[in-house]
Amino acid sequence: MCDMKLKSLSALCLFVAVETYAASQAKPGFVNVADFVAADGSVDVADGIQRLIDTNPNRTLWFADGTYLLSHPICTPAHPKRSVDLQLSNYAVLKAAPGWTNAEAMVRLGGIHPANDIRTVGSCYSLTGGVIDGSGVAKGVSIDSGRETKVCCVSMKHVFVGLHIKRGANNGSSDCDISDVNIVGNKKPGSVGVLIEAHDNTLSNMRIADVQMGVMIKGGGNLMANLHPLYTNPMEQYAQSVGFHDRGCDNSYSRCYSDHFSTGFLFGEKSARAVLDACIVYWYAPTKGFRHTAIRCDGQFAAHVSDMQIGFRGKEAVNTVLEVGKEGGSGYLRDLRIDKRLVREDDKAYVGYMK
């Protein structure tokens, strides 16, 4: 009798689940992900979420508060006819499951069905809100394909790489909009807050900590406004730490703030024509025996820097305004704000670039 009741109850639960899914498919509005997968962090729900993404084109998938355990990445389509919009409640957590080994990010926007289309309805979609928890090993979010993808109001915790914008679908251009995103890394060597390989993206109002490198840029035409990476990693990683590493060209920085990294802004040998306006390089404590360098160039100095504030703290560190790999270049420093008494006496390279 008990077995019959259990079987009947299981059949009823299955019927209700199927009916709920069918109703969700039929009615307008968002899909409540928690209606279909566990949100208590008890089981892996990556496959279940991927099924919802695959079977709900042009729908908003809403994640209620709770923990959604992922053993592998979830991928959204870039194709406008298949795209979905992911919206997470403030306390909804996508968490990497124990034993995570995947080299890709936990959430891959445009990770399937690539497209280069801005005119078809469905081309613009976003990841909004919630928490991406890499459990100390996983990468957070990547933008793999598509154009004009949005990521906003997202908090990333314990990630090896926070945000990765891959080379874009439009001849390398991604045209992404990233705003109000906070990233906390895993404090490991090689950890990066933001990695940009694409062109023509806009990033604004971001805080980054627990990484060895704040922002790495390989593409061009990117605009960064009010990005604030803060060095909080172990000191054995300090000598190679960089706030902003620019290896592209024509990138712009407005009121960006490199906080206590050994090198504030590092420009690669082929990087050119960067524009820095009202940026800050600051050290909150003197680190004896280490180098504090505001701007370092592997080649010639080609950046246009205006109204930069450089805050050296004491003379215990080797305080340097500008290091260049090659003499010359079209760069300049205008309206530099600095206490010259704290600069090491043999640092004269920057003087010739002053306006």
C-alpha positions as CSV (number, residue, x, y, z in Angstrom):
1,M,0.0,0.0,0.0
2,C,2.8,2.4,0.9
3,D,4.7,1.6,-2.3
4,M,1.5,2.3,-4.3
5,K,1.1,5.7,-2.6
6,L,4.7,6.6,-3.2
7,K,4.4,5.7,-6.9
8,S,1.2,7.7,-7.1
9,L,2.9,10.7,-5.4
10,S,5.9,10.5,-7.7
11,A,3.6,10.4,-10.8
12,L,1.7,13.4,-9.4
13,C,4.9,15.4,-8.8
14,L,6.1,14.6,-12.3
15,F,2.7,15.6,-13.8
16,V,2.7,18.9,-11.8
17,A,6.3,19.7,-13.0
18,V,5.4,19.0,-16.6
19,E,2.2,21.1,-16.3
20,T,4.1,23.9,-14.6
21,Y,6.8,23.9,-17.4
22,A,4.1,23.9,-20.1
23,A,2.3,26.8,-18.4
24,S,5.6,28.7,-18.2
25,Q,6.2,28.1,-21.8
26,A,2.7,29.3,-22.8
27,K,2.4,32.5,-20.7
28,P,4.1,35.8,-21.3
29,G,6.7,37.1,-18.8
30,F,9.7,35.7,-17.2
31,V,10.6,32.0,-16.5
32,N,11.2,31.4,-12.7
33,V,14.3,29.2,-12.8
34,A,13.6,28.0,-9.2
35,D,10.4,26.4,-10.4
36,F,12.5,23.8,-12.3
37,V,15.8,23.4,-10.4
38,A,16.9,23.3,-6.8
39,A,18.1,26.7,-5.4
40,D,19.5,25.4,-2.1
41,G,23.0,24.5,-3.3
42,S,22.4,20.8,-2.7
43,V,22.7,19.4,-6.2
44,D,24.3,20.3,-9.5
45,V,21.7,22.2,-11.6
46,A,23.9,23.2,-14.6
47,D,22.2,20.8,-17.0
48,G,18.7,21.9,-15.8
49,I,19.5,25.6,-16.3
50,Q,21.0,24.9,-19.8
51,R,17.8,23.1,-20.8
52,L,15.8,26.2,-19.7
53,I,18.1,28.4,-21.8
54,D,17.8,26.1,-24.8
55,T,14.0,25.8,-24.7
56,N,13.0,29.4,-23.9
57,P,14.2,31.6,-26.8
58,N,13.7,35.3,-26.3
59,R,12.6,34.9,-22.7
60,T,13.8,36.4,-19.5
61,L,15.1,33.8,-17.0
62,W,14.7,35.0,-13.5
63,F,16.7,33.5,-10.6
64,A,15.1,33.8,-7.2
65,D,17.3,34.2,-4.1
66,G,19.2,31.0,-3.3
67,T,22.3,29.0,-4.4
68,Y,22.4,27.4,-7.8
69,L,25.3,24.9,-8.0
70,L,27.1,24.5,-11.3
71,S,29.5,21.8,-12.3
72,H,30.2,23.2,-15.7
73,P,29.5,26.5,-17.6
74,I,26.1,27.6,-18.7
75,C,26.0,29.2,-22.2
76,T,23.5,31.6,-23.7
77,P,23.0,32.0,-27.4
78,A,24.2,35.1,-29.3
79,H,21.8,34.5,-32.2
80,P,18.9,37.0,-31.8
81,K,16.2,34.3,-32.4
82,R,17.6,32.1,-29.6
83,S,18.9,34.7,-27.1
84,V,17.7,34.8,-23.5
85,D,18.1,37.5,-20.8
86,L,19.4,36.4,-17.4
87,Q,18.2,38.3,-14.4
88,L,19.3,37.3,-10.9
89,S,17.7,38.5,-7.6
90,N,20.2,40.3,-5.4
91,Y,20.9,37.2,-3.3
92,A,20.8,34.6,-6.1
93,V,24.2,32.9,-6.2
94,L,25.6,30.9,-9.1
95,K,28.3,28.9,-7.4
96,A,31.0,26.7,-8.9
97,A,30.6,23.1,-7.6
98,P,33.4,21.3,-5.7
99,G,35.9,19.8,-8.1
100,W,35.4,22.5,-10.8
101,T,38.1,22.0,-13.5
102,N,36.6,23.7,-16.6
103,A,38.9,26.3,-18.2
104,E,35.9,28.4,-19.4
105,A,33.9,30.9,-17.3
106,M,30.9,29.9,-15.3
107,V,28.6,32.0,-17.4
108,R,29.4,32.3,-21.1
109,L,27.3,35.0,-22.7
110,G,27.1,34.2,-26.4
111,G,28.8,30.9,-25.8
112,I,26.6,29.1,-28.2
113,H,25.0,30.0,-31.6
114,P,27.4,32.9,-32.4
115,A,26.1,35.9,-34.3
116,N,27.0,39.3,-35.6
117,D,23.6,41.1,-35.7
118,I,22.4,44.3,-34.1
119,R,19.2,44.8,-36.1
120,T,17.1,41.7,-35.3
121,V,15.0,41.9,-32.2
122,G,16.7,39.8,-29.6
123,S,20.2,40.9,-30.4
124,C,20.5,42.9,-27.1
125,Y,20.4,40.9,-23.9
126,S,22.0,41.0,-20.5
127,L,23.2,39.4,-17.3
128,T,21.9,41.5,-14.5
129,G,22.2,41.2,-10.7
130,G,23.1,38.5,-8.3
131,V,26.4,36.8,-7.4
132,I,28.8,34.7,-9.4
133,D,30.9,32.7,-6.9
134,G,33.9,30.9,-8.4
135,S,34.6,29.0,-5.2
136,G,38.3,30.0,-5.4
137,V,39.0,28.3,-8.7
138,A,36.6,29.2,-11.5
139,K,36.4,32.1,-13.9
140,G,33.3,34.3,-13.5
141,V,31.7,35.6,-16.7
142,S,32.8,35.7,-20.3
143,I,31.3,37.4,-23.4
144,D,32.1,35.0,-26.2
145,S,30.1,36.3,-29.2
146,G,27.4,38.7,-30.2
147,R,27.4,42.5,-29.9
148,E,26.1,45.1,-27.5
149,T,25.9,42.6,-24.7
150,K,25.2,44.1,-21.2
151,V,26.5,43.0,-17.8
152,C,25.3,45.2,-14.9
153,C,24.9,45.2,-11.1
154,V,26.7,41.8,-10.8
155,S,29.0,40.8,-7.9
156,M,31.7,38.3,-8.6
157,K,33.4,36.5,-5.7
158,H,36.4,34.2,-5.4
159,V,37.1,34.1,-9.1
160,F,40.5,33.5,-10.9
161,V,39.4,35.8,-13.8
162,G,36.4,38.0,-13.2
163,L,35.2,39.3,-16.5
164,H,36.6,38.1,-19.9
165,I,35.5,39.9,-23.1
166,K,36.7,37.7,-25.9
167,R,37.5,39.0,-29.4
168,G,34.2,40.3,-30.8
169,A,32.1,39.0,-33.7
170,N,32.4,42.3,-35.7
171,N,36.0,42.1,-36.8
172,G,37.1,41.9,-33.2
173,S,34.6,44.5,-32.0
174,S,32.1,43.5,-29.2
175,D,30.5,46.8,-28.3
176,C,29.7,45.6,-24.8
177,D,28.4,47.7,-22.0
178,I,29.6,46.8,-18.5
179,S,28.5,48.8,-15.5
180,D,28.2,48.6,-11.7
181,V,30.1,45.3,-11.4
182,N,32.2,44.4,-8.4
183,I,34.9,41.7,-8.6
184,V,36.8,39.9,-5.8
185,G,39.4,37.5,-7.0
186,N,41.0,34.4,-5.4
187,K,44.3,36.0,-4.4
188,K,46.3,33.5,-6.6
189,P,49.3,34.4,-8.8
190,G,48.1,35.3,-12.3
191,S,44.6,36.3,-11.1
192,V,43.0,39.1,-13.2
193,G,39.9,41.2,-12.5
194,V,39.0,42.1,-16.1
195,L,40.5,40.7,-19.4
196,I,39.5,42.5,-22.6
197,E,40.6,41.0,-25.9
198,A,37.9,42.8,-28.0
199,H,37.5,46.3,-29.3
200,D,35.0,49.1,-28.6
201,N,33.7,48.3,-25.2
202,T,32.5,50.6,-22.4
203,L,33.2,49.8,-18.7
204,S,32.1,52.0,-15.9
205,N,31.8,52.1,-12.1
206,M,33.7,48.9,-11.1
207,R,35.6,47.9,-8.0
208,I,38.2,45.1,-8.1
209,A,40.2,43.4,-5.4
210,D,42.1,40.2,-4.5
211,V,43.8,40.0,-7.9
212,Q,47.4,40.3,-9.0
213,M,46.4,42.4,-12.1
214,G,43.4,44.7,-12.1
215,V,42.6,45.2,-15.8
216,M,44.3,43.6,-18.8
217,I,43.5,45.1,-22.2
218,K,44.6,43.6,-25.5
219,G,42.0,45.3,-27.8
220,G,41.5,48.9,-28.9
221,G,38.9,51.6,-28.7
222,N,37.8,50.7,-25.2
223,L,36.6,53.3,-22.7
224,M,37.1,52.8,-18.9
225,A,35.4,55.2,-16.5
226,N,35.7,55.0,-12.7
227,L,37.4,51.6,-12.5
228,H,39.1,51.1,-9.1
229,P,41.4,48.0,-8.8
230,L,42.9,47.7,-5.3
231,Y,45.9,45.5,-4.5
232,T,45.1,43.1,-1.6
233,N,47.1,40.0,-2.6
234,P,50.1,38.5,-0.7
235,M,53.3,40.5,-0.9
236,E,55.2,37.8,-2.6
237,Q,53.1,38.6,-5.7
238,Y,53.6,42.4,-5.4
239,A,56.6,43.0,-7.7
240,Q,54.7,41.8,-10.7
241,S,51.4,43.4,-9.7
242,V,49.8,45.9,-12.2
243,G,46.6,48.0,-11.9
244,F,46.0,48.6,-15.6
245,H,48.0,46.7,-18.3
246,D,47.3,48.1,-21.8
247,R,48.6,46.2,-24.8
248,G,46.1,47.7,-27.3
249,C,45.7,51.1,-28.8
250,D,43.4,54.1,-28.6
251,N,42.0,53.1,-25.2
252,S,40.7,55.8,-22.9
253,Y,40.6,56.1,-19.1
254,S,38.5,58.6,-17.2
255,R,39.0,58.9,-13.4
256,C,40.4,55.4,-13.1
257,Y,42.2,54.6,-9.9
258,S,45.1,52.2,-9.5
259,D,45.3,51.6,-5.8
260,H,48.6,50.2,-4.3
261,F,49.7,48.0,-7.2
262,S,53.5,48.1,-7.9
263,T,52.8,49.5,-11.3
264,G,49.8,51.7,-11.9
265,F,49.6,51.8,-15.7
266,L,51.7,49.5,-17.9
267,F,51.8,50.0,-21.6
268,G,53.0,47.3,-24.0
269,E,55.6,48.0,-26.6
270,K,53.0,48.2,-29.4
271,S,50.3,50.1,-27.4
272,A,49.7,53.6,-28.6
273,R,47.6,56.7,-28.2
274,A,46.1,55.9,-24.8
275,V,44.3,58.9,-23.2
276,L,44.2,59.2,-19.4
277,D,42.1,62.0,-17.9
278,A,41.9,62.7,-14.1
279,C,43.3,59.3,-13.2
280,I,44.9,58.4,-9.8
281,V,47.8,56.2,-8.9
282,Y,48.1,55.8,-5.2
283,W,49.9,53.8,-2.5
284,Y,48.2,53.5,0.9
285,A,51.5,52.5,2.6
286,P,55.2,52.6,1.8
287,T,56.5,49.1,0.9
288,K,60.2,49.1,1.7
289,G,62.4,47.6,-1.0
290,F,59.8,47.5,-3.7
291,R,59.2,49.7,-6.7
292,H,56.3,52.0,-7.0
293,T,55.9,53.1,-10.6
294,A,53.1,55.3,-11.8
295,I,53.5,54.7,-15.5
296,R,55.8,52.1,-17.2
297,C,56.2,51.6,-21.0
298,D,57.9,48.6,-22.6
299,G,58.6,50.8,-25.6
300,Q,58.3,54.6,-26.2
301,F,55.9,56.7,-24.1
302,A,52.8,57.5,-26.3
303,A,50.0,58.1,-23.8
304,H,48.4,61.5,-23.4
305,V,48.0,62.0,-19.6
306,S,46.1,65.0,-18.1
307,D,45.5,65.9,-14.5
308,M,46.9,62.7,-13.0
309,Q,47.3,62.5,-9.2
310,I,50.3,60.4,-8.0
311,G,50.2,59.6,-4.3
312,F,53.6,58.2,-3.2
313,R,53.8,57.4,0.6
314,G,57.2,58.1,2.0
315,K,60.6,57.3,0.6
316,E,61.0,53.7,1.7
317,A,60.0,52.4,-1.8
318,V,61.7,53.2,-5.1
319,N,59.2,55.9,-6.2
320,T,59.2,56.4,-10.0
321,V,56.8,58.6,-12.1
322,L,57.7,57.2,-15.5
323,E,59.8,54.3,-16.9
324,V,60.3,53.9,-20.6
325,G,61.8,51.1,-22.6
326,K,62.8,53.3,-25.5
327,E,63.5,57.1,-25.6
328,G,61.2,59.3,-27.5
329,G,57.5,59.0,-28.2
330,S,54.6,61.4,-28.6
331,G,53.3,61.1,-25.1
332,Y,52.9,63.9,-22.6
333,L,52.1,64.6,-18.9
334,R,49.9,67.7,-18.4
335,D,49.0,69.2,-15.0
336,L,50.6,66.4,-13.0
337,R,49.8,66.5,-9.3
338,I,52.6,65.0,-7.2
339,D,54.9,65.6,-4.2
340,K,58.3,65.8,-6.0
341,R,60.1,65.4,-2.7
342,L,59.0,61.7,-2.6
343,V,60.3,60.9,-6.1
344,R,63.7,59.1,-6.3
345,E,66.4,61.6,-7.3
346,D,67.5,59.8,-10.4
347,D,64.0,59.7,-11.9
348,K,64.3,62.4,-14.5
349,A,62.6,60.6,-17.5
350,Y,59.2,62.2,-16.9
351,V,60.4,65.8,-16.8
352,G,61.0,65.9,-20.6
353,Y,57.3,64.9,-21.2
354,M,55.8,67.6,-18.9
355,K,53.5,70.2,-20.3
